[in-house]
Amino acid sequence: MNIRYEEVNYANLEVAVQIQNSIFPDEDGRKNYIEGITNDPYRKEMVNYIAYDKETPIGVVGLYSYNEYPSDAWLSWFGVLQEHR
């Protein structure tokens, strides 16, 4: 396995959304991904990544923090597609 991570941006947004929807079918991460790309002012920081095994997308992961809790961080979407677990 050769894992690499690519930050979610407008060019790969649909890949991230497809992965997220496969892992979490009752959720819609599109809004959160767009907030991370556009720097939502409510959040201090937000970054999301697509995980790849070589060139194959296998999962998503992200981190975020809020301005009102500057010392804390939260794990955002975190999941691996079933066929790659």
Buried (B, 14 or more C-beta within 10 A) or exposed (E): EEEEBBEBEEEBBEBBBBBBBBBEEEEEBBEBBBBBBEEBEEBBBBBBBBBBBEEEBBBBBBBBBBEEEEEEEEEBBBBBBEEEE
